[in-house]
Amino acid sequence: MKSTTLLSLLQDRRIHSGEALARALGVSRTAVWKQIRRAQAEGVEIATIRGQGYQLVSNLDLLERDTVLEALDVELQRDLDLVVLGDVDSTNAEVGRRLKAGQATLPVVIADSQARGRGRRGRHWASPRGENLYLSVGLTVRGGFSALDGMSLVLGVAVSRALVALGANGIGLKWPNDLFSDNRKFGGILVEIQGELQDGEVQVIAGIGINVHMTQAEGVDQPWASLATLWPDIPWTRNQLAASVVTQLMAVVTEFEQHGIAAFIEEWQCQDIFFGKELMAREGDLLGRGCGIDQAGNYQLMTDQGLIPVRAGDISLRVRS
């Protein structure tokens, strides 16, 4: 028995007797008691009411595969192999393993927590249990490595569309792969190439991390926020968010394959948090004003020497203080 199965029964926040829970789960009352204790040790608040049973006190947003699938179009349900995991080293790593195993359908991995979640340049990505969305998708992109120019930017547009569809507004995109609002980061994208170019196609792993309910994060060295703090009037649920992200991501990837990054430049520029600001790059030896992205997804700085593109793989940008 998994604790998430037990918690799903308690999620209605009513009192459930140990006998009723044991019967529903097909286990002994002792097994139920052990799972209750395990969930409590993981930080879930469950009240033990003498002579009556157990009642969930914590606010829970459980990830459930069937709920995510039911929110997707039928065609998407057929095309994807969606798995929801409790714990994983990283969702990108898990998708990579599935691609190496020769999985035929597109793998989509969602996890409740990550032990070694990572962002750009191998930076640690805070991945507490039960609070955020950690989602990765394995994609096959036609057109070779050159077709990948700007992929993280295009996926940023997809995530932005997914959030807008759920009621959010004021979303900003930070080149090359972060999502911002109110000058605080709430999400990021990590694109990794899997294997080598074969028959004009390349496999790509697209990882997306979004802070949903998180209120505390140790070791984060920049201003951050979560969806629940940025848009508190929206009833955020991770299942609904995951379905919206997957839906928009797959639509964007199809459009990207057909038209490239050019189809997204205007939309991305409208959300560019760097545009018009005085920026620095290359450890401070390149200074200029933000001028948006070019046709290859590079960021452009207007400097004393003219317009200079900044490549995502080489350097990063920051606002001049």
C-alpha positions as CSV (number, residue, x, y, z in Angstrom):
1,M,0.0,0.0,0.0
2,K,1.2,3.5,-0.8
3,S,0.6,6.5,1.5
4,T,-0.8,8.5,-1.5
5,T,-3.5,5.8,-1.9
6,L,-4.4,6.2,1.8
7,L,-4.3,10.0,1.6
8,S,-6.6,10.0,-1.4
9,L,-9.2,8.3,0.8
10,L,-8.7,10.9,3.5
11,Q,-8.7,13.8,1.1
12,D,-12.5,14.5,1.7
13,R,-11.4,15.6,5.2
14,R,-14.0,13.4,6.9
15,I,-13.4,11.0,9.7
16,H,-12.6,7.5,8.5
17,S,-12.4,4.5,10.8
18,G,-9.3,2.3,10.6
19,E,-11.6,-0.6,9.8
20,A,-13.2,1.2,6.8
21,L,-9.8,2.3,5.5
22,A,-8.4,-1.3,5.8
23,R,-11.4,-2.7,4.0
24,A,-11.1,-0.1,1.2
25,L,-7.4,-0.8,0.7
26,G,-7.5,-4.5,1.2
27,V,-5.0,-4.5,4.1
28,S,-5.0,-5.0,7.8
29,R,-5.7,-2.2,10.3
30,T,-2.1,-2.5,11.5
31,A,-1.0,-1.7,7.9
32,V,-3.3,1.3,7.9
33,W,-1.8,2.5,11.2
34,K,1.7,2.2,9.9
35,Q,0.9,4.2,6.8
36,I,-0.8,6.9,8.9
37,R,2.4,7.2,11.0
38,R,4.6,7.3,7.9
39,A,2.5,10.1,6.4
40,Q,2.6,12.0,9.6
41,A,6.4,11.6,9.7
42,E,6.5,13.1,6.2
43,G,4.7,16.2,7.5
44,V,1.1,15.4,6.7
45,E,-1.1,16.4,9.6
46,I,-3.7,13.6,10.3
47,A,-5.7,13.7,13.5
48,T,-6.3,10.5,15.4
49,I,-9.8,10.7,16.9
50,R,-10.2,8.2,19.7
51,G,-13.0,5.7,19.1
52,Q,-13.8,7.1,15.6
53,G,-10.7,7.0,13.3
54,Y,-8.5,9.3,11.3
55,Q,-9.2,12.8,9.8
56,L,-6.9,14.7,7.4
57,V,-6.1,18.2,8.7
58,S,-3.4,19.3,6.2
59,N,-4.4,20.9,2.8
60,L,-3.3,18.3,0.2
61,D,-2.9,18.6,-3.5
62,L,-2.3,15.0,-4.5
63,L,-1.0,14.1,-8.0
64,E,-3.1,11.5,-9.7
65,R,-2.4,10.0,-13.1
66,D,-6.0,9.4,-14.0
67,T,-7.0,12.9,-13.1
68,V,-4.3,14.4,-15.4
69,L,-5.2,12.1,-18.3
70,E,-8.9,12.8,-18.0
71,A,-8.2,16.5,-18.5
72,L,-6.3,15.8,-21.8
73,D,-7.8,15.5,-25.2
74,V,-8.4,11.9,-26.4
75,E,-5.7,12.2,-29.0
76,L,-3.1,13.3,-26.5
77,Q,-4.1,10.5,-24.2
78,R,-3.3,8.0,-26.9
79,D,0.0,9.6,-27.9
80,L,1.5,10.0,-24.4
81,D,2.8,7.5,-21.9
82,L,2.2,9.4,-18.6
83,V,3.5,8.2,-15.3
84,V,3.2,9.9,-11.9
85,L,5.9,9.0,-9.4
86,G,6.2,9.7,-5.7
87,D,10.0,10.1,-5.6
88,V,12.6,10.2,-8.3
89,D,16.2,11.5,-8.7
90,S,15.0,13.9,-11.4
91,T,12.1,13.8,-13.9
92,N,14.6,14.6,-16.7
93,A,16.8,11.7,-15.8
94,E,13.8,9.3,-15.7
95,V,12.6,10.4,-19.1
96,G,16.2,9.9,-20.4
97,R,16.1,6.3,-19.1
98,R,12.8,5.6,-20.8
99,L,14.1,7.0,-24.1
100,K,17.2,4.9,-23.9
101,A,15.0,1.8,-23.3
102,G,13.4,2.5,-26.7
103,Q,10.0,3.6,-25.5
104,A,7.7,4.1,-28.6
105,T,5.2,6.6,-27.2
106,L,6.2,10.0,-25.9
107,P,7.2,9.7,-22.2
108,V,5.8,12.2,-19.7
109,V,7.0,11.9,-16.1
110,I,5.6,13.8,-13.2
111,A,6.9,13.5,-9.7
112,D,5.8,14.5,-6.3
113,S,9.4,15.2,-5.2
114,Q,13.0,15.1,-6.7
115,A,16.1,14.1,-4.8
116,R,18.4,15.7,-7.4
117,G,16.3,18.2,-9.3
118,R,18.5,20.5,-11.4
119,G,18.3,23.7,-13.4
120,R,20.4,25.3,-16.0
121,R,24.2,24.7,-15.7
122,G,23.6,21.9,-13.2
123,R,22.3,24.2,-10.4
124,H,20.2,22.7,-7.7
125,W,16.4,23.0,-8.1
126,A,14.5,23.0,-4.8
127,S,12.0,20.1,-5.0
128,P,10.0,19.6,-1.8
129,R,7.4,17.0,-1.6
130,G,3.7,17.7,-2.4
131,E,4.2,21.4,-3.1
132,N,5.3,22.0,-6.7
133,L,5.0,20.6,-10.2
134,Y,8.1,18.7,-11.6
135,L,7.3,17.5,-15.1
136,S,9.5,16.3,-18.0
137,V,8.6,15.2,-21.5
138,G,10.6,13.3,-24.1
139,L,10.3,14.8,-27.6
140,T,11.6,13.8,-31.0
141,V,12.3,17.0,-33.0
142,R,12.8,16.9,-36.8
143,G,15.4,19.1,-38.5
144,G,18.5,18.3,-36.6
145,F,20.3,20.2,-33.9
146,S,19.8,23.5,-35.7
147,A,16.1,23.1,-35.2
148,L,16.6,23.3,-31.4
149,D,17.6,27.0,-31.5
150,G,15.3,28.7,-29.1
151,M,13.5,25.6,-27.8
152,S,13.6,26.7,-24.2
153,L,12.1,30.1,-25.2
154,V,9.3,28.4,-27.1
155,L,8.6,26.2,-24.1
156,G,8.4,29.3,-22.0
157,V,5.7,30.5,-24.2
158,A,3.9,27.2,-23.8
159,V,4.0,27.4,-20.0
160,S,2.8,31.0,-20.1
161,R,-0.1,30.0,-22.2
162,A,-1.0,27.2,-19.9
163,L,-1.0,29.5,-16.9
164,V,-3.1,32.2,-18.7
165,A,-5.6,29.5,-19.6
166,L,-6.0,28.9,-15.8
167,G,-6.5,32.5,-15.0
168,A,-3.0,33.9,-14.4
169,N,-1.7,37.2,-15.8
170,G,1.3,39.4,-15.7
171,I,3.7,36.5,-16.6
172,G,7.3,37.5,-17.5
173,L,9.9,35.5,-19.4
174,K,13.5,35.8,-18.5
175,W,16.0,34.8,-21.2
176,P,16.7,32.0,-21.8
177,N,14.6,29.7,-19.5
178,D,12.9,31.3,-16.5
179,L,9.4,32.3,-15.6
180,F,8.8,35.4,-13.5
181,S,6.1,37.6,-12.1
182,D,6.3,40.6,-9.7
183,N,10.1,40.4,-10.2
184,R,10.3,37.0,-8.7
185,K,11.0,33.6,-10.3
186,F,8.4,31.0,-10.0
187,G,9.4,28.5,-12.6
188,G,12.1,27.3,-15.0
189,I,12.8,25.1,-18.0
190,L,15.7,22.7,-18.7
191,V,16.1,21.4,-22.2
192,E,18.6,18.5,-22.7
193,I,19.6,16.6,-25.8
194,Q,19.4,12.8,-25.6
195,G,21.7,10.8,-27.8
196,E,22.9,11.7,-31.3
197,L,21.3,12.9,-34.4
198,Q,19.6,10.1,-36.4
199,D,17.8,10.3,-39.7
200,G,17.4,14.1,-39.3
201,E,15.8,13.7,-35.9
202,V,17.1,14.4,-32.4
203,Q,15.6,13.4,-29.1
204,V,15.1,16.2,-26.6
205,I,14.1,16.1,-22.9
206,A,12.1,19.1,-21.8
207,G,11.9,19.6,-18.0
208,I,9.6,22.1,-16.4
209,G,9.5,23.1,-12.7
210,I,6.8,25.4,-11.3
211,N,6.4,26.5,-7.7
212,V,2.8,25.9,-6.9
213,H,2.2,25.9,-3.2
214,M,5.7,26.4,-1.8
215,T,6.1,28.9,1.0
216,Q,9.7,28.1,2.2
217,A,12.8,27.1,0.3
218,E,16.3,26.7,1.8
219,G,19.3,27.6,-0.3
220,V,17.5,29.6,-2.9
221,D,19.7,32.7,-3.6
222,Q,17.2,34.8,-5.6
223,P,13.8,36.3,-5.1
224,W,11.2,33.6,-5.7
225,A,7.4,33.1,-5.5
226,S,4.8,30.4,-6.1
227,L,1.6,30.4,-8.0
228,A,-0.4,30.4,-4.8
229,T,1.3,33.5,-3.5
230,L,1.2,35.4,-6.9
231,W,-2.4,34.5,-7.8
232,P,-4.0,33.6,-4.5
233,D,-7.6,33.8,-5.8
234,I,-7.0,30.9,-8.3
235,P,-7.6,27.5,-6.8
236,W,-4.3,25.9,-8.0
237,T,-4.2,22.1,-8.3
238,R,-1.2,20.3,-9.7
239,N,-3.2,17.8,-11.7
240,Q,-5.0,20.6,-13.6
241,L,-1.8,22.5,-14.0
242,A,0.0,19.5,-15.4
243,A,-2.7,18.8,-17.9
244,S,-2.7,22.5,-19.0
245,V,1.1,22.5,-19.4
246,V,1.2,19.2,-21.4
247,T,-1.6,20.4,-23.7
248,Q,0.0,23.7,-24.5
249,L,3.5,22.2,-24.7
250,M,2.5,19.6,-27.3
251,A,0.6,22.2,-29.4
252,V,3.7,24.6,-29.3
253,V,6.1,21.8,-30.3
254,T,4.0,21.0,-33.3
255,E,4.0,24.6,-34.3
256,F,7.7,25.0,-33.6
257,E,8.5,22.0,-35.9
258,Q,6.5,23.6,-38.7
259,H,7.5,27.2,-38.5
260,G,10.5,27.4,-36.1
261,I,11.1,30.1,-33.5
262,A,9.9,32.9,-35.9
263,A,6.3,32.0,-35.1
264,F,6.9,32.8,-31.4
265,I,9.2,35.8,-31.3
266,E,6.5,38.5,-31.1
267,E,4.7,36.7,-28.3
268,W,7.9,36.1,-26.4
269,Q,9.0,39.7,-26.8
270,C,5.8,40.9,-25.2
271,Q,6.8,39.1,-22.0
272,D,10.5,39.9,-22.0
273,I,11.5,41.1,-18.5
274,F,14.9,42.4,-19.8
275,F,13.6,44.5,-22.7
276,G,14.8,48.1,-22.5
277,K,16.9,47.5,-19.3
278,E,20.6,48.1,-18.9
279,L,22.2,44.7,-18.8
280,M,25.6,43.1,-18.4
281,A,26.9,39.8,-19.6
282,R,30.2,37.9,-19.9
283,E,31.0,38.4,-16.3
284,G,30.5,42.1,-16.7
285,D,32.6,42.9,-19.7
286,L,29.7,43.3,-22.1
287,L,27.2,46.1,-21.3
288,G,24.2,47.2,-23.2
289,R,20.4,47.7,-23.4
290,G,18.1,44.7,-23.8
291,C,16.7,44.5,-27.3
292,G,14.9,41.1,-27.3
293,I,15.7,37.9,-29.2
294,D,16.8,37.3,-32.8
295,Q,15.8,34.6,-35.3
296,A,18.1,32.1,-33.6
297,G,16.9,32.7,-30.1
298,N,20.0,34.7,-29.0
299,Y,19.4,37.7,-26.8
300,Q,20.5,41.0,-28.3
301,L,22.2,43.9,-26.5
302,M,22.5,47.3,-28.0
303,T,26.1,48.3,-27.0
304,D,28.5,51.1,-27.9
305,Q,29.7,48.8,-30.7
306,G,26.3,48.1,-32.0
307,L,23.8,45.2,-31.7
308,I,25.5,42.2,-30.2
309,P,23.9,38.7,-29.8
310,V,24.3,36.8,-26.6
311,R,24.2,32.9,-26.8
312,A,22.5,31.0,-24.1
313,G,25.1,28.3,-24.0
314,D,27.9,30.7,-23.3
315,I,26.9,33.4,-20.9
316,S,24.1,34.7,-18.8
317,L,22.5,38.1,-18.4
318,R,21.7,40.2,-15.4
319,V,20.4,43.7,-14.8
320,R,23.1,46.3,-14.1
321,S,22.9,47.6,-10.5
